[in-house]
């Protein structure tokens, strides 16, 4: 048994001592989007600090807890607060929650994030369905492979599941919710990008930039989870407007679009689950 899998087993045992709830969909809430958790029919709440070996969120707007319960009648586990590489954690720690979701019973990972636009066609408040990503960090799979979870060389040709994306597109259309599509790029952070870096991201083919998500999806695909993701465009990238970037702006945008975000995510979870079961 690999060392990383041993850590996962300890975390799983610690968590299972607190709840036996089995989720089918894992939802990660991005910066400023944590209030979505208020819409869950809660069965258990477990603080990250109470799970053995689990990394703890240190960022404002990331509460740091697992919420187990139901969205409509769909069993879910919600990460209210993710952990980031820039907080000083190594990548194995950053993706441990995703791997734990797999061991808890999840079949699908639904990622959300707040991101900056590097494409002038995307404006603050837009929702962007992630079609693909660019990861500028090291892969979270570097080092000893966790054979118990997946193959040494996982395929990433369909990191964001095509069928799940179609469900989200149809759901958004049905409910009259505007939905864009694009490529997400993950940079290290925690500083926001320079104007030159924003131009670089656009040249590379990205539409939105952030400091999370890509490494989580890589780890999720490695262990067999189907993935889908939505970015909430919280601001224009540096150099695309005259305004300096602040974390408060991220929260302000998230608050403004919260009702529509809640409707979209709730209906998508319901429709995704109905299509796979």
C-alpha positions as CSV (number, residue, x, y, z in Angstrom):
1,X,0.0,0.0,0.0
2,X,1.4,3.4,-1.0
3,X,2.1,6.0,1.7
4,X,-0.4,8.4,0.2
5,X,-3.1,5.8,0.2
6,X,-2.4,5.0,3.8
7,X,-3.0,8.7,4.6
8,X,-6.3,8.5,2.7
9,X,-7.4,5.5,4.6
10,X,-6.7,7.2,7.9
11,X,-8.7,10.3,6.8
12,X,-11.5,8.0,5.6
13,X,-11.6,6.1,8.9
14,X,-11.6,9.4,10.8
15,X,-14.5,10.8,8.8
16,X,-16.5,7.5,8.9
17,X,-16.4,7.7,12.7
18,X,-18.5,10.8,12.3
19,X,-20.9,9.9,9.5
20,X,-21.9,6.9,7.3
21,X,-23.5,9.1,4.6
22,X,-22.7,8.0,1.1
23,X,-22.7,10.8,-1.5
24,X,-23.0,10.3,-5.3
25,X,-21.9,13.8,-6.3
26,X,-19.0,15.9,-4.8
27,X,-19.4,19.6,-5.2
28,X,-16.5,22.0,-4.6
29,X,-17.6,25.6,-3.9
30,X,-15.2,28.4,-5.1
31,X,-14.3,31.7,-3.6
32,X,-17.3,33.6,-2.5
33,X,-19.7,30.8,-3.5
34,X,-19.9,29.1,-0.1
35,X,-23.4,30.3,0.7
36,X,-24.7,27.7,-1.8
37,X,-24.3,25.3,1.1
38,X,-27.4,26.9,2.7
39,X,-29.5,25.1,0.1
40,X,-28.5,21.6,1.1
41,X,-30.7,19.4,3.3
42,X,-28.0,18.8,5.7
43,X,-27.4,15.5,7.4
44,X,-23.9,16.0,8.7
45,X,-21.3,18.8,8.9
46,X,-17.7,17.9,9.5
47,X,-14.9,20.4,10.0
48,X,-11.7,19.7,8.1
49,X,-9.8,20.2,11.3
50,X,-11.6,17.1,12.7
51,X,-10.5,14.8,9.9
52,X,-7.1,13.1,10.5
53,X,-4.4,14.5,8.1
54,X,-6.8,16.8,6.3
55,X,-5.6,20.2,5.1
56,X,-7.4,23.2,6.5
57,X,-8.6,26.2,4.5
58,X,-7.0,29.5,5.5
59,X,-8.6,31.9,3.0
60,X,-11.4,34.3,3.7
61,X,-14.6,33.0,2.2
62,X,-13.5,29.4,2.5
63,X,-15.1,28.0,5.8
64,X,-13.3,24.7,5.8
65,X,-16.0,22.0,6.2
66,X,-17.6,19.0,4.5
67,X,-21.4,19.3,4.3
68,X,-23.2,16.0,3.7
69,X,-26.8,16.0,2.7
70,X,-29.3,16.2,-0.2
71,X,-29.8,18.7,-3.1
72,X,-33.4,17.9,-4.0
73,X,-33.1,14.1,-3.5
74,X,-29.5,13.7,-4.7
75,X,-27.0,12.7,-2.0
76,X,-24.0,15.0,-2.1
77,X,-20.9,16.1,-0.2
78,X,-20.1,19.8,-0.5
79,X,-16.7,21.3,0.1
80,X,-17.4,24.7,1.7
81,X,-13.9,25.9,1.2
82,X,-11.2,24.3,-0.8
83,X,-7.5,24.4,-0.1
84,X,-5.0,25.9,-2.5
85,X,-1.4,25.3,-3.4
86,X,-0.5,29.0,-2.5
87,X,-1.5,28.4,1.1
88,X,1.7,26.4,1.5
89,X,0.3,22.9,1.1
90,X,1.8,20.4,-1.3
91,X,-0.2,19.1,-4.2
92,X,-1.0,15.7,-2.5
93,X,-2.6,17.7,0.3
94,X,-4.5,20.0,-2.1
95,X,-6.1,17.0,-3.9
96,X,-6.6,14.8,-0.9
97,X,-10.2,16.0,-0.5
98,X,-11.0,14.9,-4.0
99,X,-9.5,11.5,-3.5
100,X,-11.4,11.2,-0.3
101,X,-14.7,12.0,-2.1
102,X,-14.0,9.0,-4.4
103,X,-13.5,6.7,-1.4
104,X,-16.7,8.1,0.2
105,X,-18.7,6.9,-2.8
106,X,-18.8,9.8,-5.2
107,X,-19.1,9.1,-8.9
108,X,-19.0,12.7,-10.2
109,X,-16.9,15.8,-9.2
110,X,-18.6,19.1,-9.8
111,X,-16.1,21.9,-9.5
112,X,-16.9,25.6,-9.3
113,X,-14.6,28.6,-9.0
114,X,-14.4,32.3,-9.2
115,X,-12.1,33.4,-12.0
116,X,-10.8,36.4,-13.9
117,X,-11.6,36.9,-17.5
118,X,-8.7,36.9,-20.0
119,X,-11.1,37.0,-22.9
120,X,-12.9,40.4,-23.3
121,X,-16.0,38.5,-24.5
122,X,-16.5,37.3,-20.9
123,X,-17.6,39.9,-18.4
124,X,-18.0,40.0,-14.6
125,X,-21.0,38.0,-13.6
126,X,-20.9,35.6,-16.5
127,X,-21.1,31.8,-16.0
128,X,-18.5,29.8,-18.0
129,X,-18.9,26.1,-18.5
130,X,-15.3,24.7,-18.5
131,X,-14.6,22.8,-21.7
132,X,-10.9,22.1,-20.9
133,X,-8.1,23.4,-18.7
134,X,-4.4,24.4,-18.8
135,X,-2.4,23.6,-15.7
136,X,0.8,25.6,-15.1
137,X,1.5,23.8,-11.8
138,X,3.2,20.5,-11.5
139,X,0.9,17.5,-11.8
140,X,-0.5,16.2,-8.5
141,X,0.3,12.8,-9.8
142,X,4.1,13.3,-9.6
143,X,5.8,10.9,-7.3
144,X,4.7,7.4,-6.3
145,X,1.6,6.4,-8.1
146,X,-1.4,5.5,-5.9
147,X,-2.1,2.2,-7.7
148,X,-5.2,1.7,-5.5
149,X,-6.8,4.7,-7.2
150,X,-5.7,4.7,-10.8
151,X,-3.2,4.0,-13.6
152,X,0.2,5.6,-13.7
153,X,-0.6,7.5,-17.0
154,X,-4.2,8.6,-17.0
155,X,-5.8,9.9,-20.1
156,X,-6.9,13.6,-20.0
157,X,-8.5,13.8,-23.5
158,X,-11.9,14.3,-21.9
159,X,-11.1,15.8,-18.5
160,X,-14.4,17.6,-18.5
161,X,-17.1,15.0,-19.4
162,X,-18.8,15.8,-22.7
163,X,-22.1,14.2,-21.7
164,X,-22.2,16.0,-18.4
165,X,-21.4,19.3,-20.2
166,X,-24.4,18.7,-22.5
167,X,-26.6,18.2,-19.5
168,X,-25.5,21.5,-18.0
169,X,-25.9,23.4,-21.3
170,X,-29.4,22.0,-21.7
171,X,-30.3,22.8,-18.1
172,X,-29.1,26.4,-18.4
173,X,-31.1,26.8,-21.6
174,X,-34.2,25.4,-20.1
175,X,-34.1,27.8,-17.2
176,X,-33.0,30.8,-19.3
177,X,-29.7,31.2,-17.6
178,X,-26.9,32.6,-19.9
179,X,-24.0,30.2,-20.1
180,X,-20.7,30.8,-21.9
181,X,-18.1,28.1,-22.6
182,X,-14.3,28.3,-22.4
183,X,-10.9,27.1,-21.3
184,X,-9.7,27.6,-17.7
185,X,-6.1,28.1,-16.8
186,X,-4.7,27.6,-13.3
187,X,-1.8,29.7,-12.1
188,X,0.0,29.5,-8.7
189,X,-1.2,32.7,-7.0
190,X,-1.8,34.1,-4.5
191,X,-1.0,37.4,-6.3
192,X,-3.3,38.4,-9.2
193,X,-1.8,38.3,-12.6
194,X,0.1,41.1,-14.3
195,X,-1.2,42.5,-17.5
196,X,1.6,40.7,-19.4
197,X,0.6,37.4,-17.7
198,X,-3.1,37.9,-18.7
199,X,-1.9,38.4,-22.3
200,X,0.1,35.2,-22.0
201,X,-2.9,33.3,-20.7
202,X,-4.9,34.4,-23.7
203,X,-2.2,33.5,-26.2
204,X,-2.0,30.0,-24.6
205,X,-5.7,29.6,-25.4
206,X,-7.4,30.4,-22.0
207,X,-10.6,32.3,-21.5
208,X,-10.5,32.5,-17.7
209,X,-7.8,32.3,-15.1
210,X,-7.8,31.2,-11.4
211,X,-5.8,29.6,-8.7
212,X,-7.5,26.2,-8.3
213,X,-9.5,23.5,-10.1
214,X,-7.1,22.0,-12.7
215,X,-5.0,20.0,-10.2
216,X,-8.2,18.8,-8.6
217,X,-9.7,17.6,-11.9
218,X,-6.4,15.8,-12.8
219,X,-6.6,13.9,-9.5
220,X,-10.3,13.2,-10.0
221,X,-9.8,11.8,-13.4
222,X,-6.9,9.7,-12.2
223,X,-9.2,7.9,-9.7
224,X,-12.1,7.5,-12.1
225,X,-14.4,10.4,-11.2
226,X,-16.3,12.0,-14.0
227,X,-15.8,15.8,-13.9
228,X,-17.7,18.9,-14.9
229,X,-17.1,22.5,-13.9
230,X,-18.5,26.1,-13.9
231,X,-16.5,29.3,-13.5
232,X,-18.1,32.4,-12.2
233,X,-16.4,35.3,-13.9
234,X,-15.7,37.6,-11.0
235,X,-13.6,40.3,-12.7
236,X,-11.8,41.3,-15.8
237,X,-8.1,40.2,-15.8
238,X,-5.5,42.8,-15.0
239,X,-4.9,45.2,-17.9
240,X,-8.5,44.6,-19.3
241,X,-9.9,47.3,-17.1
242,X,-8.6,50.3,-15.2
243,X,-9.7,48.9,-11.8
244,X,-7.2,47.3,-9.4
245,X,-8.1,43.7,-8.5
246,X,-9.3,42.8,-4.9
247,X,-10.7,39.8,-3.2
248,X,-13.7,42.0,-2.2
249,X,-14.6,42.3,-5.8
250,X,-14.8,38.5,-6.1
251,X,-17.2,38.4,-3.2
252,X,-19.3,41.3,-4.5
253,X,-19.7,39.5,-7.9
254,X,-20.5,36.2,-6.2
255,X,-23.2,37.8,-4.1
256,X,-24.7,39.5,-7.1
257,X,-25.1,36.3,-9.1
258,X,-25.9,34.0,-6.1
259,X,-29.6,33.4,-6.9
260,X,-28.9,32.4,-10.5
261,X,-25.8,30.4,-9.5
262,X,-27.9,28.5,-6.9
263,X,-30.7,27.8,-9.4
264,X,-28.2,26.6,-12.1
265,X,-26.1,24.3,-9.8
266,X,-29.2,22.8,-8.1
267,X,-30.9,22.0,-11.3
268,X,-27.7,20.6,-12.8
269,X,-27.1,18.3,-9.9
270,X,-30.6,17.0,-10.2
271,X,-30.5,16.5,-13.9
272,X,-27.0,14.9,-13.9
273,X,-28.0,12.4,-11.2
274,X,-31.2,11.6,-13.1
275,X,-29.2,10.9,-16.2
276,X,-26.7,8.5,-14.6
277,X,-29.1,6.6,-12.4
